[in-house]
Amino acid sequence: MQARKTLSTLGCALVLLGVTLTVRAQETAAPPAAAPTTAERVAAIKASLVQSMQYLKQYQWTETQVVNLKGEDKSNKQNTCYYGADGKVVKTPLAPPAESKGKPGVRGKIVENKKEEMGAYMQSAVALIKTYIPPDAAKIQAAKDAGKVSMTPLEGGKRARVDIKDYEKPGDNLGIEIDMATNQILGVSVASYLTDAKDAVTLNVTMAMLPDGTQYPSTIVLNGVAKQIKVTTSNSGYEKKAN
């Protein structure tokens, strides 16, 4: 039960990512000018975090979440999601949760202890990821001022990756991949850890776009490397809520 609540919290935090990272194309008809600097790209990202909080709140969608432990899928569930009046994501299971049949005796106790251990680990991992997602404009600015933001052109200059080092912890990295022509965010990645480097935690988010230009996180993959646990969340079936 604790693990399910933790994963639900992760879903909420990550859907919020889709809200805060929505970026619209900002092309002009002006003559070609010098390519935007890293500082200007950072400013565009910061602006999107401040200005794009409302786009996804008019939609509902289907969330599919798969938990994999040591290469074996342990659970697969779907929820219908939408934003409630309080601004939080409301989730309704598409199917009732399967009843777990506990194993008797010592073996059953070991299984329950393992579940509690995984639940506690996932709770710590989710709490860590929430310090990165959504990114904080002030932290981005602080990293830029400290000279810890860099930009690397990709695909012949069509895309670029903005890396923000020491964003939350020493040695961590928050990466944001953008389209150089439109400033649209294509993906987000986090490389961090819990107590030390042995407790590595990574997050990779692939962004997609709805017909009206609204961006959303289509696929979210959380990896708890030390525990060999992977949580994959897919968002699909977006449609506007009835008024």
N, C-alpha and C positions, 0 to 999 in steps of 0.2 A: 504493500500500500504506500509506504514511504517513497519507494522508487517511482511509482506511478505519479505521485504528487510532484516529485522532483522533476520528472520528465515533462509534466504538464507546464511547470514553471519555465522550463527551458523553452518550450514551444512559444509561450507568451513573450519571453524576452527576445526570441529570435524573429517572431512576426513583427515585433516593434522595430527590429532592424530594418525590415522592408519599408516601414513607414518613414523612418528617419533618413534612410539613404536614397529616397526617390529624388532623381535629378532630371530636370528637363533640358532639352537642347537649347543652347544659347548662341546660335550662329547669327551673324549679322551680314549685311550686304556690303560692308566696308571693304576697301582694297586689302590685299594680303598684308599682314603685319608680322612682326617678329613673333616667334613661337612663345606661348606663355611660359613664364618661369615657374620653378618649383613653388615659390611663394604664392604665385597667382593660382596655381592648381590647388594648393592647400586652402586658399581663400575660397575657392569654388566649392570644395568639399565642406568647409565650415558653413558656408551659406546654405548648402543643401540640408545640413543637419538642423539648422534653425528654421528654415522656411517650408520644409516638406513633411510636416507632421500629420497632415489631414487626409492625404490621398486615399490610403487604403481603408479608411474608416467607413467608406460608403459601400464596401464589398463584403461578401461572405465567400468562404472557400472550404475545400476539403483538405485536411491534414492527414498524411499517412506517416506513421512513425514505426521504424523497425529497430529493435535492439538486438545487437549481435555480440555474443560473448565467445571469445577464442575461436572465431570462425563459424560459429553456429547461431542461427537466428533463434532467439529466445521468446520474442513477442512481436506481434504485428497488429497494430490497432489504427483505427481511423476516427477522426472527429470532424464534425462540421463546426467551423469557426467564424466568428464575427465580433466586431467591437460593440460593447455595451455602452449604455449612457454614461458610465463612469470612466470610459476611455480604456477599459481593460478588455482583453480578449475573452470571449465566452466560448466554451467548448462543449459540444454535445456529442457523446459517443454514437457512432453509427450502428454499433452492435453492443449488447451488454457484455461486460468482461467475463471471460470464462472462469468458472469456479475452480480454484486450485485444490487438488486433493492432497492433503498433507500426508507425508510418510510417517508411520509410527516409530516410536522408540528413539534410540540414539541417532539413527540415520536421518530421521525427520528433523531432529534438533540441529544436526550439522547443516542440513539444507536451509533451515530457517536462519541460522547464523550467517550463512553465506549470502542469503538475500539481504539481510540487514547490513552486512559489510558492503555489498554492492550499492545499496541504497545510500549509505553514508558517503561512499566514495563519489557517487554521482551528484549528491547534494553539494559536496565541496567543489567538484568540477564545474557545476552549473553556476555556483556563486562566483567562481573565478571568472568564467566567461562573461557574466553579467557586468563585470568591471570594464569589459572591452566593448560590449554590444548593448546599446548603440554607442559608437565612439563619442567621446566628450570633446566639444570644440575647444574648451579651455586647455585640456591636456594636449591636444594637437598643437595649439599655439605655443604652449610651454616647450614641447619637444622641438618645434621649429626654432624658437628663440635659443635653445640650447645646441642647435646645430645637429640634431639627431633625426632630421627628415631628409630623405633622399628620393630621387625619382629616376627610374630606369626605363628608357624607351623599349618597347617590345614590338614585334611583328613589323619591322621597318618603320617604326614611328607611328603606326596606326593606334597602338595601345601603349599604356604606360603603367608602371607599378609604383605607387607611392609607399615607401616603407617608413614606418615610425618606430624607432628603436627606443628601448627603455620606457615604453609608454606607461606601463603600470608597475613592472618589476624590472630590476637590473637584468639585462640579457634577453628580455622578451622582444617580440616584434608584432606590430599590427600592420598588415599590408592591405592596401586598397588599390584595386586595378580599375583603370578608367579608360574610356574611349577618348582619344586625343581630339577628335573632331567635335564631339558633342558634350564632353564632360560627364557623360553617363557612367555610372558606376557599374562595372561588369561583375565584380566579385570582391569578397573580403576574406582575409585569412588571419588567423591568430596562432602564434607559436608562443606558448607560455609553460608554466609549471605550477605545481601546488606548493610543496615545501622546498624542494630543490630540483635540479635538472633531471634527476631520476624519475620524478613524478610528472613527466611531460604530458601536456594537454594541448591538443591542436583543434582548430575549428576552421572549416572551409565552407564558404557560402557562395553559391552561384546565383546571380541575379538574372531575372527575365523581365519582359515588358508586356503589359497588356495593350490591347488595341488603342486605348486612349492615351498611351504614353506613360502610364503609371508603372513604376518598377516594383518588383516584389521578389522575395527570396524563394526561388523555385526549389533548390536543393540545399540542405544544411547537413553537414557531416561533422559530428563531434567524436573525437578519438581520445580515449583515455588510454594512453600507450602502456603505462605500467600494468594496468589491469586487463589489457587486451579487450577492452569494451568499446564498441562503436555504436553510436545512435545516429541513424539516418532519417531525416525528416523531409518529406516532399510535400509541397503545397501546389494544389491544382484546382481546376474547376471554378475559377473566380467569376462571380456574377454580382451585379449590383443588387443591394438589398431593396426590397419593396418599401416604398415610403409609407 
